[in-house]
């Protein structure tokens, strides 16, 4: 029946199903089937022209995905800045499987290559973890608990495995243990594990720390900068909201990314005023701001200062991973934690936490809590905050994500939003929350990306075995 359908129809269906699964306005279930139409297209077509058409279809599908998150002030050109690289990273998984699809164990080749390309993307490129299969399950808290075992590589592998299994069942018109029983059993186990892990976390009380996310009135996104009078009012409101949070018992206050701007010559005086504020209120403070460097070309520092409750400057940090195209200096400071009421606390800035290696760094420092001053835009709200929840489950620490132009969220080590506040709502821009004061242990925080290296070993073995069999066949002839 599949062979009677024109391949172009499957290409068109794939262009629809990929956007259904990824980015905003997505359906979690679609993640388990979104690659199937593309795989069927490759099965039913041949020749370099069909492969060029396939790549074009891949780019179109990811362009639709990225277009869903492009809203002002983000330029439309950003669509292709992300969709083309993501398509290029996904292309090898499809084409390599297509070449070797008739070989034994090829059912594992597609998920292995796709997952390895994801690993390369978030480890060695500035495109972070955007477009990963694991994020299609951002609404399914039970499935997200598997991140504590294998991290995103394991969940992405499983999703791709299910996709290729469905495609092979449709192609071969039969099921095998590897295409039906095994993936179904593993999904069932992970759902059971996730449900038990999350529900049992509620069984006992735990020590908590009270903290707050503070919103800013600043809407600065570049030049021309607001007047000094306007900026002074922004700073006054930040100080007042910080005081309100402290009066309500917050032990830690986290500002938004780019909460205000400070000229370079003013930074020492600014630091002193923040120190005095923290000391007077007896509250720890993560104060994020930008320092304009030049207008043409536009350049700035994107940083935070972290003060403890005595007014001591504990950490100074510049954003390590600016978004591609963001004219900010790259920070190179070593990650640090400081104790806030006995809770080991670190901080990063927004896009930094789209890179699992930075969360792993805090895992190695045994951080209990990570503050994430952030600045989003309407198109990625609340997607970006949900992505941060993956880092919490992976490493077992809490996250306070304080977001300008988006959703602020207090996230538990289980990925649960225990408190949230949208900057688009009418509110007092002060979000209070209680989060666990101590981290929980996860297998992934200890073992890291071991599953990635298992898949590398499999791919190497698969290719060596294929070459060996081809040589034996050639010798026999």
N, C-alpha and C positions, 0 to 999 in steps of 0.2 A: 504493500500500500504506500509506504514512504517513497518508493522508487517511482511511483506514478505522479508524484507532485513535482512541479518545476522547482529546481534549486533556488531560483530567484525569490520564490515565495518564502523560503526559510531564511534567506538573507534579510528580507524585509521584516519578518517576524522577530529576528534577532535584534534588529535596529530598534524594535519596540520593547522587547523584554529586558534588555540591558538597562535602559533608563527606568523601567519599572522597579528594578531591584536596587539601584544605586542613588546616592545623594538624597536630597530632600524629597518629600512626598513619595516615599518608597514603600514597597510591600515586602515584608521579610520573606514570605513564602516564595516570591519571585526569584530570590537569590539562589534557590536550589534548582531552578530550571532555566535561568536566563541564558546560559551558554549553549543549551541544547540545540536551538535552531541553527546557530553558527556551525556547530559540529556536524549537523545533518547536511548543511550546505556543502561543507568540505567533502563529506562522504559521497555526495551525489554529483559533484562537479570535478573538473580536472583542467589542467593547463594553466599557464602563467597568467593568462588574461583573467581567469576566474579567481586566481589568488590576488591579483591586483584589485579586482572588484571587491574581494573579501576584505582586504585591508581598508579600502575606501568605506565599506560598510561599517567596519570597526571604528573608524574615525568619526563617521556620522553618528553612530550610536553613543560614543563617549562625548561627542560635542553636544548632543541632546542632554546627556547627564550633567555636564558642566553648565550648560545654558540654564538649567533649573536653579543654579545657585548664583547666577549673575544678576545682581540688582544694583542700583546706584549706591555708592559712587564707583563701583567696580566696572571698568571698561569691558566691552564685549570682546576685545582682542584677547582677553584672558582665557576665553573659551578654548582657543587653539593652543595657547601656551601650555595648557594642561591636557587637553584631549589627545593631541598628537603624541606626546611622550607616553601617556598611559596606554594608548593603542600600540605603540611600538614595544612597550614592555609586555603586553599581552600576546602580541603576534607570535613569538616563538613557541609558546605553549600549544597553540592551535596547529602551527605548521609542522612542528616536530611530531606531534601526535599523528597528524595526517600522513606523514611519511612512514611511520612505523606502526600504524594502527592494526595491522594484521599480525603483528608479532605477539608471542605469549607475554602476558603481564603488561600489555600496553594500556590496560585500564588504569594503571598507576602512573603512567608516563605523563599524561595530561595534567593531573593535579600536582605532580612533583615539579614539573617545569613551571607551571603557573605560580606555584607557591615560591619557588626559587627566584623567579623574576620579581615577585613582590618583595622578597627579602633584599634583593639587590637594589630595588627602588628606594626603600626606606633607609638602607644602610649607606649607600654611596651617591645618592642624588639629592637635590634640593626639593624633590616633589613629595617627600615624606611618604605617608601611608594612605594618601588619597586614592580612592578607586579599588580598595582591597575588598575581596569577597567577604571577609569576616565582618566588615562593617554593615553588611546587609542584614545582620541579625541584631542591630542596635536597639530594637524595640523588644527583644526577647531576652529577658533577664535570666531565665533558666539556662538558655544555651550559652549566654555570655560567661557563665561560671566555668565553662571549659577553658577559658583563658588562663585560669589559675593553674591548669595542668600543662598546657602546651603553648600558651600564648596565641597570638594571631596566626602564626604559621599552621598550627594544628587545626584550627577552625576553618581557615581558608582551604586547606587540603581537603577536609571532609566535604565542604560545599562543592568544590570542583570534582571530587570523586563521585558525588551524587549526580552531578550534571553529566559527566561522561558515562556513568552507568545507565542513566535513562536513555542517552543517545545510543549506546551499544545495544540495549534491549530492543529499541525500535529498529535498529539496523539489522541485527542478527535474528530478531523475532524469537528470542529465547532468553531465559534468565540463567545466571550462574551464581555461585556463592559469593563471588567477588562483586557482582553487579546488583545483587538483591539482599541476600541474607546478611552479609557482613555489614554493609552500610546501614541497613535498617537496625540491626542490633546495636551498632555503635551510637546511632542517633538516639535510640531508646535509652541506652546506658547514660549518655550525656544529659538527656533530659531528666532522668531520675536523679543523677548526681547533682545537677544544677538545682533541682527542686529541694532536695535534702540539704544541700549546702546553704542555700539561701534561707530556708525555713528554720534550720537548726541555729542559724545565727541570731534568731529572735528568742531562742530558748533561755538565754542567760543575760542578765544585765551586764553592762560594761562601763568602764570609766569613760567619760566624755570630756571634750574641751569645747567651750563656747567661743564662737568666733563670728565675724561679720564681714560681708562684702559691701563695699561702699561704691555707689555709682557716681559718675562725674557729670557735670553739665557741659563739658567741653565737647565740641563736635569738630575740632580741628583735624583735618586730614592732609594738610599741606599748606603751601603759600597761597594767598597772603595769610599771615598769622593774625589771630584776633588781637585787638588793641590791648595795651597794658591794663586798662581799666576792666575790660571784660575778663581777662585772664586772672586778675587779682580777685575778682568776684568768684570765679571758679575755684581758686585756691581757698578762699574763705569758706565756701560751702563744703569743700572737702574736709577742712579742719572741723567745721561744725558737726558734720555727719560722723566723723571719727569720734568726736567727743560724745555724741549721742549713743554710739555703739558701745563706747567704754562705760558710760553711765548705766547701760543695760547689761553689763557684766561680761562683755567680750574680752577675751584674753589676747586675741589676735584680730587685727583689722587689715583687710586686703583691698587695695584700690584697684580700679580698672587699669588696663594697659593704656598708656598715653593719657593719663588723667588730666594732665596739664602740660604746659611747656615751660622750660626754664632756659634762659640764655646761659651760655658757658661761663661767663664771668660771674653769674649769680649763684652758681651751684654750691659753693662752699657755704654761703649764707643760707641757702635753701636747706642744705643738709643740717645745719645748726638749728633751723626752725623746726624741722621734722624731729630731730633729737629732743628738743625741748618739749614738743607736743607729746611725744611718746613717754617721756619721763614724767611730765605733769599729769598725764592721764593714767600712768602706770599700765600701759597697754603696748603689746608688740605691734609693729606696724610694717607692712610691705607697701611702700609708696612708689608707684610706677609713674614715669613721666618721660618726656622726650626732650632732647637738647638739639635745637637746630644748628647745623654746621654750615651749610651753604644753601643758597637758593637756586643757583644755576651752575652745575647741576644740583638738584635737590638732594641733600644729604643730612642725616641726623643720627643721633644716638638714641636707642630705645632701651631703657634700663629701669631698674628698681633699686631702692635702698631698703634694707631690712634692718629695722631697729628692734632690740629687745625692750622689755618693759622698764628698763632703767635708763633708756635713751642711748644705750651703747650701739654703735653701728656694727652689726654682726656680719652682714653680707652686702657687697656691692656687685651687681650683676648686669651685664649687657646681653641682650637677646642673642642667643647662640645661632638660631636658624631663622633669619628673616624670610618672609614669604618671597618666592621668586618675583623679582621686580620691585621689591620693597627697598628703598634707598637707605637702609640702615647699616651701620657698622656691625660686623659679626663679633660677638663676644667670644672670648676664649678662656674665661675664668673656670677654674675647677669647681665642680659642684660641692656645695657645703650644706650642712644642716646646723641648726642651732636649737637649743632646748627652750621651749615655751611652756612653762608650767609642767615640765617633765616630758613634754611631747616633742620628739625630734622632728624639726620642721625645716623644709627647704622650699625653694620657689623657682619657677621658670616663667617664661613669658609666652603665652598664647600658642603660636605655631610650633614652638619648641616641643610641646607635648604631643604633636603628631608623629614624633620620632620615638619609637620604643626604646632606643638606646639611651635616651636621656632619662626615661623612667627607670630603666634598668640601673643606671648610675645611682639614682636615689634608692633603689632597692638594695644595692650593695652598701650604701651608707645607713641602711636600716631606718630610713625615714618613716615616721608614723603618719606624717601629713605633708602634703605639697600644695603650696599656694600657687595659683596660676592667674596672674593679672592678664586679661585678654581684651581684645577688641575685634568684633566680628562685623557682619553686615546682615541685613534682613535675609538675604538669600541662603546663608548657612546657619540661620537660627531656626531650631535648636540643634541642628546636626552636629555642629562643631563641639558643643558641650557633651553630646552623647559619645562622640569619639574619645573625649578625655576620660570618660567612664571606663573605657577599655584599659587605660593605663592603671586605673585604680584596681581593677580586678586582677590584672597581670601581676602586679607587685604587692598587692595586699595593703596598700596605704590609702588614706582618705585624701580627697582633693577639695580645695575651696577655689572654684573658678569664678573670678569676679570680672564680669564682662560688660564692656561698652558696646552699644549697638547690638545687643544680643541677650542671651539667657545666662544669668549668673546661677551657679548651682553648687550646693554643698553635696559632695558625692561620697558615699560610704565605700569601704573596701570591697563591697559586693556589687558596686555599680549602681546602687540605688540613689536616686535624687531625694535626699531627706529634706531639702529646702531649695526653692528656686524663685527667681525674680527676673522678670523681663524688663529690660531698659525701655521697651516700647510701651509698657503700661504706665499709667499715672500712679506713682507711688512716691514714698519719701527717699528712695534710693539707698535704703539701709536694709540689708537682708541679714537676719540673725539665724544662727544654726548651731546645733550640737552635733559634733562628729566624734567617732571613737578616738580616744587619746593615744591608743597603741595600734600598731599595724598587726595584721594577721599573716601567718606564714603561708606561702603558696609554693607549690612544687616548681612552677615556672621561675620564680624569683631565685631559686637555687640552681636549677638545671640550665636555665637560659634556652638558647635556640638549638638544643641538641637534635630536635626533630628535623631542623633544616639540614643538618649534616647527615642524618640518616637518608634523607631524600637525595642529597648530593651523591652519597654512596650508591643508592639505587640507580640513579641515572647513569653513573659511570659504569656500574656492573651491566646495566641493560645494553649500553652501547658496545662495551667490550664483548659481551655475549653475542650480540648481533654480528659484529665483525668476525668473531671466531666461527660462528655458524656459516657465514657467507664464504669464509675461506675453506671450511671443510667441504661445503657444497661445490666450490670451484675445483678443489683437489679431486673430488669424486668424479667430476665430469671430465 
